[in-house]
Amino acid sequence: MVVARSASVKDVAARAGVSLGTVSNVLNRPDRVSAATRGRVEQAMAELGFVRNESARQLRAGTSRTLAYVMLDASNPFFTDVAQGMEDAAEAFDLSLVLCTSSQREERERQQLHLLQQQRVQGILVTPVDPESVLLDEIRHRGTPVVIVDRTRNDSTFCSVAVDDLLGGRLAVEHLLDRGYERIAFVGGPMALGQVRDRLEGARTAWAAAGRAPEDVVVITTESLDVAAGREAGARLAGLSSSRRPAAAFCANDLVALGLLQHAIGNGTKVPEELAIVGYDDIEFAAAAAVPLSSVRQPRHELGRAAAELALDEAQNPAHHHRQILFTPELVARESTR
């Protein structure tokens, strides 16, 4: 079987009757070529089925036309929604977006970050397992812009975009308090994740501000933030005595809330009459659940777009200044708490 050879720049130049330099200008600096000549070159490219060798261009330029996002968990729609915002911003600059997932494993994250540096991406957007990782400092010192997504650091040496999770936790519990619930559960984990800790702290702040006893917040710590963890938490809540069993639950994300809802419905527990549920993120599935979930909405698309724009500004603007953007969440009330 004979494989056809791809058309080269030389082939295009010969077909159009121009120099190699003219073809190069059409590809890279079209404003330097007259409209008539540019039209001949473009017609030759179309006739030959010419596709430019982007790898060769990147090798000469020392950088690629890509951004990369290392997300924490590809199975969580929150992160794919954030990535959509990044892709929209990248597209506006004629760039592509490469997606990776660390699956919450530091070693896998490390391998991906090293590989992305080798590929000379213009910037790395990352939701890190550990925001204080020295690897992030090393990457930035080598000249690759790094933006921390959905996390914050203890200093201002990086750009970051995040949501005020302390406020989000407070909004969730204030919503439950407004509906008269006397005993609640916080469901989520692991507590090593800063967002989980902040959402719990915000919940406790709202509870204390209402003059409620701290012990009336039942904390169910999970090993992950997925549907299975929510179902397992539901079994643990159901196993509590009637005197200790909460009548409402605030879950650290929507996937956990959906798992808790599944367990409740499967065991005949009425939502919200016997168990009110509030999630966090307001992913699309929250509104589409069997009992539509109340949730703390994060501006996912805006989060991703802002992260990509910060990375591109750092890559292209010599006067760039690091910014730490903190978005404001909002409570969306639905049937699960009505």
N, C-alpha and C positions, 0 to 999 in steps of 0.2 A: 504494500500500500504506500503510495507516494503522498506525503503531506505537503500541501501548498505552502510556499514561503510567504511570510507576511510582507506586505509592501513596506519599503523603507523610505527615508527622507530623500535618498538619491533617486528612487523611482519617481517620487512626486515631482522633484525638480526637473527630471528629464521629461516627464509627461507635460508639465506646465511650461517648459522652455525657460526656466529661470535658474538662478544660482541656488546653492545650498543655503547661503546666508539669507536669501529672500524667503525661502520656506521656513527657516528658523524664526525670522521676524514675524511671519504670519502666525506662527504658533505661539510666540512669546511676546511680541511687540507689534501687534497688528496696526497700530496707529502710524507706524513708520512706513507702511506700504500703501500704495495708491489703491483705490477701490477696484480698478480694473484688474491690476495684477493680483490683488488678493482674491478676486473672484475666480481667476484662472487657476490659482493654486488650490483653492477650496474645491473647485470642480474636479481637479486632478485627484485630490484626496478621496472624494466621493466615488469616482470611477474606479480607483484602485482599492477601495475599502481600507484606506490607511487608518491605523490607530496609533497614536503617539505612544512612545515608550516612556511611561511615567517613571519607571524605576531608574532609567538612565538620567532623566531630568533631576530626580531627587538626589542621585549620586553627585551630580555636578553642583546642585544648589546646597547640599549639605543638610537639607531638611525635606520632609514630606508635606503633602497637602492634606494632612489628616490630624484630627484631634482624637484622643482616646479617653474612654471612661471605664474605670475599673469599679464596677458596682459591687455591693456587698452580697446581694442575693437576687439572681435573675428570676427566681420563681415568684418574687414579690412584685406585683404590678406597680407599686409605688416607684420602684427604681426604673422600670421601663418607661413610665410616664415622665420621669425626670430626664431620661435619655432622649425622649422625643423633643423636649425643649432644647436640649443641647444640639440635636441634629438640625433643628430649624435654624438655630443661630449659625451653625457651621455652614449650612447650605447658603446662607446669605453672603458668606465670604468665599464661596466656591470650594469649600472643603468637605471632606467626608469624615464620618465618625466611626471609630472602631470601638466595639463593645467587648468587655471582658468581665468575668465574675470571679471574685475571690472565694465565694461560698463560705465567707467568714473564717477563712483559714489564712493565717499570717504567711506561711511558707508559700502557698499558692499565690498570694498577693505579691510577695517578693519576686517570684519568678516572672510574673506578668509585667511588673514594673521594669525589671531588667530588660525584658524582651522589647518593650515599647521604647525604651531608650535606644536600643540598637536600631530600631526602625526609624529613628529620628523624627518622631511625631512632633508637631508644633507645640503641643501642650498636653499635659496629663490631668484629667479630672478624676478624682478618686474619693470614694467613700471608704476610708481606711478602717481596718480592724482596730488599729491603735492610732489616733490622730497625732500622738506625740512621737511616733516612730522616727528614729534618726535616719532611716532610709529616705524619707521624704526630704529631709534637709540635704542629703547627699545628692539627690536628683536635681534639686533646685540649684545647688552650688555648681553642678555640671552644666547649667545653662538651660535646662528644660523647665518651662513654667509649670507649676503644680498648683491646682486649685482644690481645696478640700470641700467636699460636698456633703451636706446633711450632717456635718460635724463641726466642732470648733476646737481650736487649740488654745493653750494658755498664753500665747504670745501673738504678736501681730506681724510675724515674719512671712506669713502666707496669706494669699487671698482665700476667703472661705465664704460659702453661702450655707445658711442653715435656717431653721425655724425656731421660734421661741418656744421650746418644749415646756419650760416652767409655766408659761402662760397657758399653753395648750392643756396641760394637766389640770390647771386651776379651772379653766373653762368647762372641762368635762364634769368635774365634781360640783361646781356651782350649778350646772344644769340639773344634775341629779338632786341637789339640795332644793332647788326651786320646785321640784316635783314631789318634795316631801319624803324622800328616802332617808331613813334613820341609820341604816347600816349598809356599807358598801364593801365591795372587794376590788382590789387592784390586781389585775392578772397580766403578767408579762415577765420577760427575762431573756437572757441572763442579766443580772445586775451589773456585770462588767461593762455593758453598753451604756454610754453616757446618756443617750436618749431615754432609755428605760428609767434610769435613776432620776433624770430631770422631770419626766412625766409623773413619776411617783411623788417626787418632792413637791411639784405643783399641786398635785391632788391633796397631799397632806396639808399644804398651806391653806387651801380653800376650806378644808375640813376644820382646821384649827380656827380660822377666821370666823367661822360660824359658831364657835364655842362648843364644838363636838369633841368627845373624848377620843384621843388617839387610838385606843384599842378597838374603836368601832370601825376602823379600816382594816379589813382582812387582806393580807398580802399573800397571793398565790404566785410563787416564783416558778417560771417555766424555763426549760433549757434552751428553747428556741422561740422564734416569733412566727410560727406557721399554724395552719389549720389543725394539724394533729395536736399541737401543744394546747390549743384552745379546747379541743375535745377532752383531753386528759385533765385540764383544769376544771372543766365542767363536772367530771366524775368526782374530783376532789371536793368541789363545792357541794355537790349532792350528798356526799358522805358526812358532811358536818351536821351536828345536831340542830334541831329547829331553832334553838335559842341562839345559836351562833351563825346560822346560815344567812348570808347577806341577801337582801332583796334587790340589789342592783350591783352591776359590775362595770368597771372602767377598764378596758383592755388596752394594752400598750400599742397595738396596731390592729388594723381591720381583719387581717388573716386570723389572728387569735380570737377576735370577736366573732368571726364567722364560724370557727370551730366550736366556740362556746354556744352559739346559737344552734348549731347542728345538734349538739348533745342535748340541749334543753328541749328542742322540738321532738327529738327521737325518744325522749323519756317522759313526754307528756307534760313538761313544764310550760306554762303559758307565758309568752313574752308579749308585752311587758307586765302583764298582770301579776305574775309570780316572780319574774326576774327581768329587770330592765337592763339593757346593755348599751354601752357607748364604746365605739371603736376609735381608731386614730388613723389618719391619712386621708380618709374619704376616697378610697379607690372606687372604680366604677362598680365593682361587685357589691359594694356596701348598699347602694341604692337598689340594686337588683336582687337582694337577698329575699328569702321566703318571707321574712319580716324585715322590711327595709331598716337598715341600721342608722341610728344617730352616730355621728362621727365628728371628730375634730379635723377639719379640712386643712391640709397643707397645700400651698400653691405650687404643685409639683412642676408644672410646665415652666412657670416663671423661675423656679429654683434652678432648673437645668439651663435655661437660656442665659440667666445671669452668670452662671458658672463658666459657660463657654465664652461669653463676651469678656469676662475677666481674664481668662487664659489667653485669648487672642490679643487683648490690649497689652498684656505683659510681654507677649512674644513680639509685638510689632511696634510698641510705643516706648521709646527710650526714656520718656518722662513718667513712666508708669509708677503708680503708688498702690501698695497693697491695700485692699479694702476687705472688711469683714461685714457682710450683709446679713442681717437678721430679719427674716420675714415674720409677719404676724399671722397666726392661725385663726380660724373661726369655727364656731360650733354650728353644725348642721343638724337640726332636730328632725327625726323621722319616727316611724311607728314603734321602734324598739324601746322608746322611752315615753310614749304618749299614753 
